[in-house]
Protein backbone atom coordinates (compact mmCIF):
# COMPACT_ATOMS: atom_id res chain seq x y z
CA UNK A 1 0.00 0.00 0.00
CA UNK A 2 1.57 3.37 -1.02
CA UNK A 3 2.68 5.74 1.75
CA UNK A 4 1.05 9.18 1.86
CA UNK A 5 3.56 12.05 2.38
CA UNK A 6 2.13 15.23 3.83
CA UNK A 7 4.30 18.38 3.44
CA UNK A 8 5.04 20.15 6.70
CA UNK A 9 5.59 23.94 6.77
CA UNK A 10 8.76 25.23 8.41
CA UNK A 11 8.20 26.86 11.78
CA UNK A 12 7.96 30.59 11.68
CA UNK A 13 9.61 32.58 14.41
CA UNK A 14 7.27 35.21 15.83
CA UNK A 15 8.16 38.72 14.62
CA UNK A 16 10.35 37.46 11.75
CA UNK A 17 9.70 38.55 8.19
CA UNK A 18 10.41 36.68 5.01
CA UNK A 19 12.01 38.67 2.17
CA UNK A 20 9.76 38.97 -0.81
CA UNK A 21 12.63 38.43 -3.25
CA UNK A 22 13.54 34.97 -2.06
CA UNK A 23 16.02 35.87 0.70
CA UNK A 24 18.11 38.59 -1.01
CA UNK A 25 18.96 41.67 1.12
CA UNK A 26 17.12 44.75 0.00
CA UNK A 27 19.16 47.79 -1.14
CA UNK A 28 19.14 50.74 1.26
CA UNK A 29 16.80 53.56 0.36
CA UNK A 30 18.12 56.36 -1.84
CA UNK A 31 17.97 58.90 1.00
CA UNK A 32 20.22 56.73 3.18
CA UNK A 33 22.78 56.38 0.37
CA UNK A 34 22.72 60.13 -0.16
CA UNK A 35 23.37 60.79 3.52
CA UNK A 36 26.33 58.39 3.55
CA UNK A 37 27.81 60.05 0.46
CA UNK A 38 27.37 63.50 1.99
CA UNK A 39 28.99 62.46 5.27
CA UNK A 40 31.93 60.85 3.45
CA UNK A 41 32.48 63.93 1.29
CA UNK A 42 32.38 66.28 4.26
CA UNK A 43 34.80 64.15 6.27
CA UNK A 44 37.28 63.90 3.38
CA UNK A 45 37.11 67.62 2.70
CA UNK A 46 37.75 68.45 6.35
CA UNK A 47 40.80 66.20 6.46
CA UNK A 48 42.22 67.80 3.30
CA UNK A 49 41.57 71.31 4.59
CA UNK A 50 43.23 70.59 7.93
CA UNK A 51 46.26 69.04 6.20
CA UNK A 52 46.64 72.04 3.88
CA UNK A 53 46.35 74.46 6.79
CA UNK A 54 49.02 72.57 8.76
CA UNK A 55 51.37 72.37 5.76
CA UNK A 56 51.01 76.08 5.01
CA UNK A 57 51.44 77.03 8.67
CA UNK A 58 54.55 74.91 9.21
CA UNK A 59 55.98 75.89 5.82
CA UNK A 60 55.47 79.57 6.55
CA UNK A 61 57.28 79.24 9.88
CA UNK A 62 60.23 77.46 8.30
CA UNK A 63 60.47 79.99 5.49
CA UNK A 64 60.40 82.89 7.93
CA UNK A 65 63.16 81.24 9.96
CA UNK A 66 65.28 80.56 6.86
CA UNK A 67 64.82 84.09 5.57
CA UNK A 68 65.75 85.65 8.91
CA UNK A 69 68.76 83.37 9.28
CA UNK A 70 70.06 84.15 5.79
CA UNK A 71 69.59 87.92 5.97
CA UNK A 72 71.06 88.09 9.47
CA UNK A 73 74.08 86.02 8.44
CA UNK A 74 74.73 88.28 5.43
CA UNK A 75 74.46 91.41 7.58
CA UNK A 76 76.70 89.98 10.31
CA UNK A 77 79.42 88.79 7.93
CA UNK A 78 79.47 92.00 5.91
CA UNK A 79 79.51 94.22 9.01
CA UNK A 80 82.48 92.27 10.35
CA UNK A 81 84.49 93.18 7.22
CA UNK A 82 84.03 96.91 8.01
CA UNK A 83 83.93 97.92 4.33
CA UNK A 84 82.56 101.37 3.49
CA UNK A 85 82.00 103.40 0.34
CA UNK A 86 84.19 106.50 -0.04
CA UNK A 87 82.76 109.72 1.31
CA UNK A 88 80.57 111.86 -0.90
CA UNK A 89 82.58 114.36 -2.91
CA UNK A 90 85.87 112.46 -2.50
CA UNK A 91 88.11 111.78 -5.49
CA UNK A 92 87.71 108.03 -4.96
CA UNK A 93 83.99 108.35 -5.68
CA UNK A 94 84.02 110.80 -8.55
CA UNK A 95 80.42 111.44 -9.68
CA UNK A 96 81.52 111.40 -13.31
CA UNK A 97 83.04 107.92 -12.95
CA UNK A 98 80.64 106.46 -10.35
CA UNK A 99 77.25 108.12 -10.91
CA UNK A 100 75.32 105.04 -9.78
CA UNK A 101 77.18 104.79 -6.45
CA UNK A 102 76.51 108.30 -5.18
CA UNK A 103 73.48 107.04 -3.24
CA UNK A 104 75.80 104.83 -1.15
CA UNK A 105 78.49 107.48 -0.47
CA UNK A 106 79.94 107.13 3.01
CA UNK A 107 77.71 104.18 3.90
CA UNK A 108 78.88 100.87 5.34
CA UNK A 109 78.57 97.77 3.17
CA UNK A 110 76.23 95.70 5.35
CA UNK A 111 73.46 94.48 3.03
CA UNK A 112 73.24 92.36 -0.11
CA UNK A 113 72.40 95.20 -2.52
CA UNK A 114 75.25 97.32 -1.14
CA UNK A 115 77.63 94.39 -1.47
CA UNK A 116 76.73 93.94 -5.13
CA UNK A 117 77.04 97.66 -5.81
CA UNK A 118 80.48 97.75 -4.19
CA UNK A 119 81.62 94.57 -5.97
CA UNK A 120 80.46 95.41 -9.48
CA UNK A 121 80.31 99.19 -9.39
CA UNK A 122 83.45 99.98 -7.40
CA UNK A 123 85.93 97.08 -7.27
CA UNK A 124 85.32 95.85 -10.81
CA UNK A 125 85.80 99.30 -12.33
CA UNK A 126 89.03 99.85 -10.39
CA UNK A 127 90.32 96.45 -11.50
CA UNK A 128 89.61 97.21 -15.15
CA UNK A 129 91.43 100.54 -14.82
CA UNK A 130 94.47 99.17 -12.98
CA UNK A 131 94.85 96.11 -15.22
CA UNK A 132 94.28 97.89 -18.51
CA UNK A 133 91.13 95.87 -19.13
CA UNK A 134 92.85 92.49 -18.65
CA UNK A 135 91.39 89.76 -16.44
CA UNK A 136 93.26 88.01 -13.66
CA UNK A 137 93.78 84.96 -15.87
CA UNK A 138 95.30 87.09 -18.64
CA UNK A 139 97.56 88.94 -16.23
CA UNK A 140 98.71 85.69 -14.63
CA UNK A 141 99.54 84.19 -18.01
CA UNK A 142 101.51 87.30 -19.01
CA UNK A 143 103.36 87.31 -15.67
CA UNK A 144 104.35 83.68 -16.05
CA UNK A 145 105.74 84.45 -19.48
CA UNK A 146 107.72 87.38 -18.06
CA UNK A 147 108.48 86.55 -14.39
CA UNK A 148 110.96 89.44 -14.02
CA UNK A 149 108.34 92.07 -14.81
CA UNK A 150 107.62 93.69 -11.43
CA UNK A 151 104.68 95.69 -12.75
CA UNK A 152 102.91 92.56 -14.01
CA UNK A 153 103.59 90.81 -10.72
CA UNK A 154 102.01 93.67 -8.79
CA UNK A 155 99.02 93.73 -11.14
CA UNK A 156 98.51 89.98 -10.68
CA UNK A 157 98.53 90.35 -6.88
CA UNK A 158 96.14 93.30 -7.02
CA UNK A 159 93.78 91.52 -9.41
CA UNK A 160 93.79 88.38 -7.26
CA UNK A 161 92.89 90.28 -4.10
CA UNK A 162 90.29 92.38 -5.86
CA UNK A 163 88.58 89.47 -7.60
CA UNK A 164 88.58 87.45 -4.37
CA UNK A 165 86.88 90.25 -2.44
CA UNK A 166 84.49 90.86 -5.33
CA UNK A 167 83.57 87.18 -5.41
CA UNK A 168 82.88 87.09 -1.66
CA UNK A 169 80.70 90.19 -1.85
CA UNK A 170 78.77 88.79 -4.81
CA UNK A 171 78.31 85.53 -2.93
CA UNK A 172 76.85 87.44 0.02
CA UNK A 173 74.52 89.30 -2.34
CA UNK A 174 73.34 85.98 -3.81
CA UNK A 175 72.40 84.66 -0.38
CA UNK A 176 70.55 87.88 0.39
CA UNK A 177 68.48 87.41 -2.78
CA UNK A 178 67.64 83.82 -1.82
CA UNK A 179 66.71 84.92 1.71
CA UNK A 180 64.52 87.73 0.37
CA UNK A 181 62.69 85.31 -1.92
CA UNK A 182 62.16 83.02 1.07
CA UNK A 183 60.68 85.98 2.96
CA UNK A 184 58.16 86.68 0.20
CA UNK A 185 57.31 82.97 0.01
CA UNK A 186 56.81 82.92 3.79
CA UNK A 187 54.38 85.83 3.59
CA UNK A 188 52.46 84.09 0.81
CA UNK A 189 52.32 80.83 2.78
CA UNK A 190 51.14 82.71 5.87
CA UNK A 191 48.32 84.34 3.90
CA UNK A 192 47.39 80.91 2.53
CA UNK A 193 47.38 79.50 6.06
CA UNK A 194 44.96 82.17 7.31
CA UNK A 195 42.69 81.60 4.32
CA UNK A 196 42.63 77.82 4.86
CA UNK A 197 42.07 78.30 8.59
CA UNK A 198 39.06 80.53 7.91
CA UNK A 199 37.70 78.10 5.33
CA UNK A 200 38.13 75.16 7.71
CA UNK A 201 36.45 76.94 10.61
CA UNK A 202 33.65 78.10 8.32
CA UNK A 203 33.07 74.56 7.09
CA UNK A 204 32.93 73.21 10.63
CA UNK A 205 30.21 75.76 11.35
CA UNK A 206 28.28 75.45 8.09
CA UNK A 207 28.47 71.69 7.40
CA UNK A 208 26.17 70.57 10.25
CA UNK A 209 23.52 73.04 9.09
CA UNK A 210 23.82 71.88 5.49
CA UNK A 211 23.58 68.23 6.58
CA UNK A 212 20.54 68.93 8.75
CA UNK A 213 18.77 70.73 5.89
CA UNK A 214 19.58 67.88 3.54
CA UNK A 215 18.12 65.33 5.97
CA UNK A 216 14.94 67.39 6.41
CA UNK A 217 14.49 67.70 2.67
CA UNK A 218 14.98 63.98 2.16
C-alpha positions, 0 to 999 in steps of 0.5 A: 500500500503506497505511503502518503507524504504530507508536506510540513511547513517550516516553523515561523519565528514570531516577529520574523519577516520573510524577504519577498525576493527569495532571501536577497537583502534589500538595497538601502533607500536612496535617502540613506545612500545620499546621507552616507555620500554626503557624510563621506564627502564632508569628512574627506574635505575636512581632512584635506583642509586641515592638512593644507592648513598645517602644511602652510602654517609649518611651511610659513614658519620654516620659510620665515626662519630661513629668511631671517637666518640668511639675511642676518648672516649676510648682515653679520658677515658684511659688518664684520668686514668693516667695508665702506664706500668712499665719502661723498665728494671724494676723489675716490667716488668721482660722480663722473666715474661712479654716478650710480654709487653716489646714493651709497656714499659714506655708507657701510657695506652691510646688506646684499644690494650694497655688497653687489654695488660695491663689488660690481660698481666699485671694485670691478671698475678699479680692477679694469682701470688698474689692469688695462682691461685684462682679467686676472687669468690674462695677467697671470699668463703674461706674468708667467711668461715674463716673471721678471716684470715687477709691474705685471707681478704687482698687477697679478697680486692686485687683481687676485685680491680684488677678484677674491673680495668681489667674489665674496661680496657677490656671494653674500649678495646671492644669499641675500636674494635667496633669503629675500625670496624666502621671505616673500614665500613665507608671507604668501604661505602665511596668507594661505594658512589664514585663508585655509584656517578661515575656510576650515572653521567656516566649514565646521560651522556650516556643514552641520547646518547643510547636513541637517537641511539635507536630511529634512528635505529627504 
